[in-house]
């Protein structure tokens, strides 16, 4: 890069006039320009400053502020003298409330203009509610972060147990039960965190699923780690076979055995009629019946 060279030209005509004592400099692009000094810089335009009178209750406060400032900037300046938060203030100029984004000079605020400030109870309540909500969210986020770190530590033990059992080793059952209890405690802590929504709720949901997954893994490992697993499987199969045999036997008995219903009728001997029956159809028959018939005698009792 070409070095800048300073030179003084005392006889160079500029616009037909000779300028003496003007210093020139060579720019890297080869252009010869007048050397700039501190006196040659143009002074920036100064923004006018005004003094406004702000009334709060029965007290007046005088503040110096730029005429091109906004009412929101004026509210921040009034926080100290009035003790009001800038979000809890209402500014009135010419009996009309002004928005925080409006510029002072755009509505005609001038030097010694009068502005009234009042407290906004609705905005104050909203701000308190927002502060409480933010504090609650921060507390929930901190709790979830602590639980996540604890679950990370417990997850290492779950992986260690899984590695031992997969290689055919055995783990003390009390250790597995204790680990399950610790995970369940973390799950209870997560259930106690109540959030309305947003990223905090999503993080809580992810941690809940994570803990549940580890608990299910430990349940499976506990079953594999049990020494009576093979014996219980054999007993279960044997009982299943016995039940099948009993079911087949009951089916065979139900088909072979049939119910036989018999009716035993009781018979009675024929007795002679108490009153003889006579037939008048034929004389021969009547005579033979008279000779062969047996006459029964009845003992009749007479009453006076």
Secondary structure by P-SEA (a helix, b strand, c coil): cccbbbbbbccccccccccccbbbbbcccccccccccccccccccccbbbbbbbbcccbbbbbbbbccccaaaaaaaaccccccccccbbbbcccccccccccccccccccbbbbbbbbbaaaaaaaaaaaaaaaaaaaaaaaaaaaaaaaaaaaaaaaaaaaaaaacccccaaaaaaaaaaaaaaaaaaaaccccccaaaaaaaaaaaaaaaaaaaaaaaaaaaccaaaaaaaaaaaaaaaaaaaaaaaaaaaaabbbbbbbbbbbbccccccbbbbbcccaaaaaaaaaabbbbbbbccccc
